[in-house]
Amino acid sequence: MERSGRGGVRGAGGRSGRLDSAALLGQIASLDAETQQRASRAAREQRVSLADSRSLAGFYAADWARKVTRVGETNFPDAARRLNLSTGPLLEIAIRADGSLRSVRVLRSSGNAELDSAARRIVELAAPYPPFSPELRQQVELLRIEAPWRFDPGGRVRLR
């Protein structure tokens, strides 16, 4: 290493060992902008329960559940008839404002991988979903719906 003309130390690449305040300020500004973007995205997401019957998100979730129930009964899994379980998975479904499906996650398993997969498959088959209303779109960009499933042996799907 050699000394630079101003008392700093230069490394092998010829760079000064001094901190470049402009570069640091730029990095701080970049991190600050990224943090604000993350916070903004989080603020534009909303979790909704199927029990919510008072909000715009709740109305959307109820319509979603009706569509998924119809698709589920049309594509009822044979495993549900065979197993005759009284419980099903708890799913989290993320839907974008344009109605496209972002993700489906099993939050709590039914205890049977075949039923869990069938519930996920039904949600994917029913997509895309209707776009959010303009009013709902002003509030959120992504809805996360938590939906407990139940497959009745008679061929009915229940979301509660």
C-alpha positions, 0 to 999 in steps of 0.5 A: 500500500502507498500513501496518497497525496492527501494522507489517505491510503491507497489499496492495490487497485489505486483507490483511496481508503477514505470514504467517499461521502457522495457514494455513501449518500447515494447508497443511503438514498437508494436504501431509503427509497427501497424501504419506502417502496416496500412499505408502500407495497405492504400498505397496498396489500390487505388480508381478508377473511371470508367472514368479512361481510362489511368491506369492499374486500369482503364482498370481493372475497365472497364473490371469489368463494362462490366462483371457487365453490362452483369450480370445486364442485365441478372438479371434485377430488375422488380422494375426498369421496374415499377419505370422508374427512371432516377437515380440509386445508386452510389456504391463503390465496393472493389475488392481484388487482387485475384478477390474476392469481399471484399465489396459493399457499397451504397455511394448515394442512388437512393432513392429506397431501392429496386433498391439499393439492386438490384445493390448490388445483381448484383455486388455480383452475378458477383463475383468473378472477374478476378485476377489482372494482375501481373503488377497491383498486384505490384501496389495495393492489393485492388481496390475501384471502384466508379460506378454510376448506371442507370437502363433503363426501357428497360432492360439495365444497365448503369455504368458510 
